[in-house]
Amino acid sequence: MAKGNNGKLAQKIGFWVFLLGVILSLVAGFWELSPALISVLIVLGLIAGFLNVTATETTPFLLAVVALVVVTAFGGNVLSGVAIIGERLAAVLNAIIVFVVPATIVVSLRAIYGLAKDY
């Protein structure tokens, strides 16, 4: 991340984009995910991936995403069986995944590039 005022601005923008993406994902779980909403979540995820995760945060971020994907895969099936709110909770998890996966791709590619450039 850049130093100085530009770096601080990027951090602030990254924080707000991430917060907006999480809130939108939580709310989106209560409606059907339209193509437009999916596109917005993907773009927010890409921006969050570029602006929020530094090189030192890459491994913890990727580990957290693996845990989230596992919980979503297995927990979504369990939650969908819960009466009244189960399907909505599973939909919230799916919306969060739509937001987080693009960020994960960006962070993973940066990590792979970082490893490859050392050779």
PyMOL commands that set and color helices and strands:
alter all, ss='L'
color gray80, all
select helices_A, chain A and resi 4-28+35-52+55-80+86-117
alter helices_A, ss='H'
color red, helices_A
deselect
rebuild
show_as cartoon
